[in-house]
Amino acid sequence: MAYPRIIGANGPKMLALAGEIADGALPAGLPPEFTAQARQVLGPDKLLVVGVSVVVDADRDRARSTARERVSASLSRPSYAATIARLGYPDQDIAEVSDPLVDAIVGHGDPAAIATTVREHPAAGADHVTLMLPAAGEFTVGVDQLEQLAPALVAAG
């Protein structure tokens, strides 16, 4: 059985390369605006699998705080910060790791809130979405989080 070959692509050059030599791309940790751009670059016939970071926590403020830490760590990489800037996010949003930026990049909160964030990517052109859970150190923690999310994601269709 032949499996599709996809390239991890979080920037314009890697997306273009994925469109030329692979069956598709897997951008991760980026907002739906990037998903829409990736679909345009790849065209309708290439596979677009998007990785969405999630923080499962019914306490919305604590979930956003954890999500902000993850986005902040990613923004410390110049290439990632440049990608976010190319999407039109103001320098101040990037420097402050603003709420709108965090909300666009990481699904966080309760399962319904996360499902809303995840749903934005297929609407922007993704064929599939994979959930990236925080490295919790224990496999069972990740499985428990997926079990919490599953009903909301299935209902989201």
C-alpha positions as CSV (number, residue, x, y, z in Angstrom):
1,M,0.0,0.0,0.0
2,A,1.4,3.4,-0.9
3,Y,0.9,6.1,1.6
4,P,0.8,9.8,0.7
5,R,4.0,11.7,1.2
6,I,3.5,15.0,3.0
7,I,6.0,17.6,4.0
8,G,6.0,19.6,7.3
9,A,5.6,23.1,5.9
10,N,5.3,26.2,8.1
11,G,6.6,28.6,5.6
12,P,6.0,29.7,2.0
13,K,9.1,28.0,0.5
14,M,8.3,24.7,2.1
15,L,4.7,24.9,1.1
16,A,5.7,25.5,-2.5
17,L,8.1,22.6,-2.3
18,A,5.4,20.3,-0.9
19,G,3.2,21.3,-3.8
20,E,5.9,20.4,-6.3
21,I,7.3,17.2,-5.0
22,A,4.9,15.7,-2.4
23,D,1.3,14.7,-2.1
24,G,0.7,17.5,0.3
25,A,1.8,19.4,3.4
26,L,1.5,19.4,7.2
27,P,1.7,22.9,8.7
28,A,1.4,22.9,12.5
29,G,0.8,25.4,15.2
30,L,-0.5,28.2,12.9
31,P,-3.8,30.0,12.6
32,P,-6.6,29.3,10.1
33,E,-5.3,32.2,7.9
34,F,-2.2,30.1,7.2
35,T,-4.4,27.1,6.4
36,A,-6.2,29.1,3.8
37,Q,-2.9,30.3,2.3
38,A,-1.6,26.8,2.3
39,R,-4.7,25.5,0.4
40,Q,-4.2,28.2,-2.2
41,V,-0.5,27.4,-2.6
42,L,-1.1,23.6,-2.8
43,G,-4.2,23.8,-4.9
44,P,-7.3,21.6,-4.5
45,D,-5.7,18.2,-5.4
46,K,-3.0,18.1,-2.7
47,L,-3.5,16.8,0.8
48,L,-3.5,19.4,3.6
49,V,-3.2,18.0,7.1
50,V,-3.0,20.7,9.8
51,G,-1.6,20.3,13.3
52,V,-3.6,22.2,15.9
53,S,-2.1,22.7,19.4
54,V,-4.7,22.2,22.1
55,V,-4.9,22.8,25.9
56,V,-7.7,21.0,27.5
57,D,-8.7,22.8,30.7
58,A,-12.2,23.8,31.8
59,D,-10.7,26.9,33.5
60,R,-10.6,29.2,30.4
61,D,-8.1,31.7,32.0
62,R,-5.7,29.0,33.0
63,A,-6.0,27.3,29.6
64,R,-5.3,30.6,27.8
65,S,-2.3,31.2,30.1
66,T,-0.9,27.7,29.2
67,A,-1.6,28.3,25.5
68,R,0.2,31.7,25.7
69,E,3.3,30.0,27.0
70,R,3.3,27.6,24.1
71,V,2.8,30.4,21.6
72,S,5.5,32.5,23.3
73,A,7.9,29.6,23.0
74,S,7.2,29.3,19.3
75,L,7.5,33.0,18.7
76,S,11.0,32.9,20.1
77,R,12.0,31.2,16.8
78,P,12.5,34.0,14.2
79,S,11.1,31.9,11.3
80,Y,7.9,31.3,13.2
81,A,7.5,34.9,14.2
82,A,8.1,36.0,10.6
83,T,5.4,33.6,9.4
84,I,2.9,35.1,11.9
85,A,3.9,38.6,10.8
86,R,3.4,37.7,7.2
87,L,-0.2,36.7,8.1
88,G,-0.8,40.3,9.1
89,Y,-0.6,40.2,12.9
90,P,0.7,43.5,14.2
91,D,4.1,43.6,15.8
92,Q,2.5,44.6,19.1
93,D,0.3,41.4,19.1
94,I,3.4,39.3,18.4
95,A,5.5,41.1,21.1
96,E,2.8,40.9,23.7
97,V,1.5,37.4,22.6
98,S,-2.0,39.0,22.5
99,D,-5.2,37.2,23.4
100,P,-6.4,37.3,19.7
101,L,-3.1,35.7,18.6
102,V,-3.2,33.0,21.2
103,D,-6.9,32.3,20.5
104,A,-6.2,31.9,16.8
105,I,-3.3,29.5,17.2
106,V,-4.1,27.2,20.1
107,G,-7.4,25.5,20.8
108,H,-7.9,25.9,24.5
109,G,-10.5,25.7,27.2
110,D,-13.3,23.2,27.4
111,P,-14.0,20.7,24.6
112,A,-16.6,22.9,22.9
113,A,-14.2,25.8,22.7
114,I,-11.5,23.6,21.3
115,A,-13.9,22.1,18.7
116,T,-14.7,25.6,17.6
117,T,-11.0,26.3,17.0
118,V,-10.4,23.0,15.3
119,R,-13.5,23.5,13.0
120,E,-11.9,26.7,11.6
121,H,-9.2,24.8,9.8
122,P,-11.4,22.5,7.6
123,A,-13.4,25.7,6.8
124,A,-10.2,27.3,5.7
125,G,-9.3,24.3,3.4
126,A,-7.7,21.6,5.5
127,D,-8.5,18.0,4.6
128,H,-7.6,16.7,8.1
129,V,-6.7,18.1,11.4
130,T,-4.4,16.4,13.9
131,L,-4.5,17.5,17.5
132,M,-1.2,18.3,19.2
133,L,-1.6,17.8,22.9
134,P,0.9,19.3,25.4
135,A,3.8,16.9,26.3
136,A,2.3,15.7,29.6
137,G,4.9,13.1,30.2
138,E,2.3,10.4,30.4
139,F,0.6,8.6,27.6
140,T,-2.6,8.1,29.6
141,V,-3.0,11.9,30.2
142,G,-3.1,12.4,26.4
143,V,-5.6,9.6,26.0
144,D,-7.8,11.1,28.7
145,Q,-7.7,14.5,27.0
146,L,-8.6,12.9,23.7
147,E,-11.5,11.1,25.3
148,Q,-12.8,14.4,26.7
149,L,-12.5,16.1,23.3
150,A,-13.9,13.3,21.1
151,P,-17.7,14.0,21.7
152,A,-17.3,17.7,20.9
153,L,-15.2,17.0,17.8
154,V,-17.6,14.4,16.5
155,A,-20.5,16.7,17.0
156,A,-18.6,19.4,15.2
157,G,-18.6,17.2,12.2
